[in-house]
Amino acid sequence: MTHLGFRRARSEENKRQRAATIVEAARSLALESGVASVTLTGLANRAGVHHSAVRRYFSSHKEVLLRLSTEGMAALAESVCSALDGSRERSPADVGAVLSRALIEAPLFCDLLGSHYLHLEHEVELGQVREAQRVNQAAAMTMVDAIERAVPELDRNSALDIVTSAFALSGMLWQFTHPPEGLEHDFKEEPGFPQDWDTDFASTLTRLLTATCIGAAKTP
C-alpha cells in the first residue's frame, strides 16, 4: 500500500491527532473483525500510514489495544456508577442486571477483556502497562464503591468479588460465543447436551452474573 497522503506530524497537536487516528483505526478494525485480528500492518493500512509511523506513537499495536481497553474500563465504570448511584437501595439481583446490561452494551470491551491479560500487556513498555493497571484499578474500585453503597448487605470483599467475576465472565463468554470464522460449533449436537441450554452471550452473562451477585450476598 502506498501512503501518498502521509506527512509526518510536526506540532504537538498534530501528533495528538495522528495518535487519535491510529486509536480510532484500531477501534474500527476490532469492531469489524475482532480484537485478535488486529495487526500492526492492518492497523497502519486502516490509519493510512506506514507501519513505522505507528511505532512513532505506540510501542506496538498491542499498546493501541491496551489504550482501548483502558478507555472501555472507564466508560463501563461511568455507566455502572451512574445506574447504581441514587437514593434507593438495590438488591443483589439489581446489581447483576446493571453490570450485565453495561457489559452487553460494550461488546468491544468484552472482546478486549478476553485478550487483556493473555496478550495486550505483552510487547508494551512496562511504564505504559503499569499506568494502564493503575487507571483500570481505580475505575474498578469506583464500581466496587457504588455496589457497596447500593446494597448494604454486600461488604467490600463481596463487591470486589462481583466486579472481578463480571470481568472474568464477560471476557470468557465473549470468546466462547464469538469463535473465529470456521471454528463455530453447535454444542447442542453433542450427545447428552441439554437442548434448552441458552448459549447466547447476553442472556448467559445476565444469568450467571445475577446468580453470582445473589450468591455473594448469601456468603458469610
N, C-alpha and C positions, 0 to 999 in steps of 0.2 A: 504494500500500500504506500503511495506517495503522499506525503503530507505537505502539499503546496501552500496551504494557508498557515502553516505553523510559523510562529515568530516567538523567539524566546522572551518570556515576561521579564521586564526590567524593574518596574516600580513595585513597591510592596503591595499596592492594591492589585496590580496585575497578577502578581504571584498568588495572592489570595484567591483571585478569580480563577486562575488556572488550576489551583488545588481543588477549588469547589467544583470545577468542571469535571475533574478526574473522579471525585467522590460521586457526583451525580451519574457519571458513566458507569461506575461500579454498581450503583443502585439499580439503574435500568437493566443492566446485564443480569444481575442476581434475580430481579423480579421476573425477568423474561425466561431465564433458563436454569435458575437455581444457583445458590452460592458456590457449590462445588465446581460449577462450570466456568467460573470467573478465572481468567488467566491474565498474566501481565500483558501478553500480546493482544488478547481480546479487549482488555481494558484500554490499552493505548489506541487501538483502532477505533473503538467507540468514542473516545475522547478527541480523536483527530490529531494525535501527537505521536511522535516516535517513542518506543518503549523506554529509551534512555531519558526522555523528558519526564516520564512518570517517576523515575528514580531520583530526579532532582527534588521532588517534593515528598516522596514516600520511599522508605527502605525497600518495600516490596508491595505487590498487590494485596498481600495479607494485612499490611498496615492500613490500607484503604478500607478493607472489610472490617477490620477491628474498629475503625472510626465509626463505621455504620452501626456496628453492634453497640458501641457506647451511646450513640445518638438514640438508638432504639430503646436502650435501657432507660434513658432519661425520659423519653416520651411515654414509655409504659408506666413509670413511676408517677408521672404527672396525671395520667389517665386514672390509675388506681386510686391515688390520693384524692383526686377531685371527686370520684364516685363515692368514696368512703367517708370523707370528712363531712360532718354535719352534726346536727343536734341529737338525732335519734340513734339509739343503739342498734347494732346489726347482729344477726345470727351467724354462726359459722357457715351455714349454707349460703347466706348472702355473700359472704367473703369469697366463697368458691365461685359463685356466679359472676361477681365483679372481676376477679382475676381471670377467669376463663374468657369472659367477653373481651377484656382488654387484650389478651394474648391472641384470640381469634381474629381480632381486628388488626393485628400486627404480624402478618404472615412472613414478611422478610426477617423480622427479628427472631421469630421461631426457627426459621431456617438457619440464621446466624448462630443461634444458641446451640444447635446441633453440631456445629463445627467449631465453636469458640475455643474450648479447651483442648480439642484434638489438633486443631490446625492454625487458628487465627493468631495465636501468640507466638508461633514459630516464625522465623525469618523477619522478626521485628526487633528493633533496638530495645534493650532492656528498659531504658528510661521511658519509652513510649508504652511498653507493656505495664510497667508499674503505675504510670499515670492513668491508664485505662482501668486498671484494677481499683485504684483509689476512687475514681469517679463512679464506677459501677457499684462499688460497695456503698458509697454514700447514697446513691439512688435506691439501692435495695433496702437500706435501713430506713429511708423515708416511708417505704411501703410497710415495713415491719412496725414502725411507729403508728401509721394510720390504722393498721389491723388491730394493734393493741388498744388504741383509743376507741375503735368502733365496737369491739367485742370484749367486754370486761372479763368474761370467763376464760379468755386466752391470755396466758402470760407471755413474756417476751420471747422465751425459748420456743414456745409453741408457734408464735407468729413468725419467727425466723425459720422454723421447720416448714411452715406453709409456703413461705416465699421461695425457699430452696427447692421444695417439691414442685412448685409451679414452673421453675426454670427447667428442672430435670425432666418433668413430664412433657412439657411443650416441645423441648428440643428433640427428645427421643421420638415422641409421637409424630412430629412433623416429618422426620426422616422415614419412619415406618409407613406412614400413609402417603408419602410422596416419593416413591422409589424412582431411580433413574429409568429413562425410557428403555424398554426391553427387559427390565427386571421385575415388572409387575407380577404379582402372584395373588390369586384368589384363594385365601386360606379356607374358605367355605367348601372348596372342592376336596379338601383333605378328609379322609375317613374319621368319623367321630368328632369332627369340629362342629360346634353349635351353629346351626344355620341362622339363628336370630341374633348372633353376636354382632354388635354395631362397631364397625371399624372406621367410621367417618371421623376425621380429625376433630371437628368442633364438638360433636356430641360425646366422643370418647374423652376428650380433655375435660369437658364440663363434668361428666360423670365421675371420673377418677379424682379430679381436683376437689369437687364438692365432698366426696367421701373422705378425702384426706383432711379437709377442714373440720368436718364433723368429728372424725376420729381424734384429731388433735385436741379438740375441746373436751373429750372424754378421757384423755390420757392424764393420769395423776402426776 
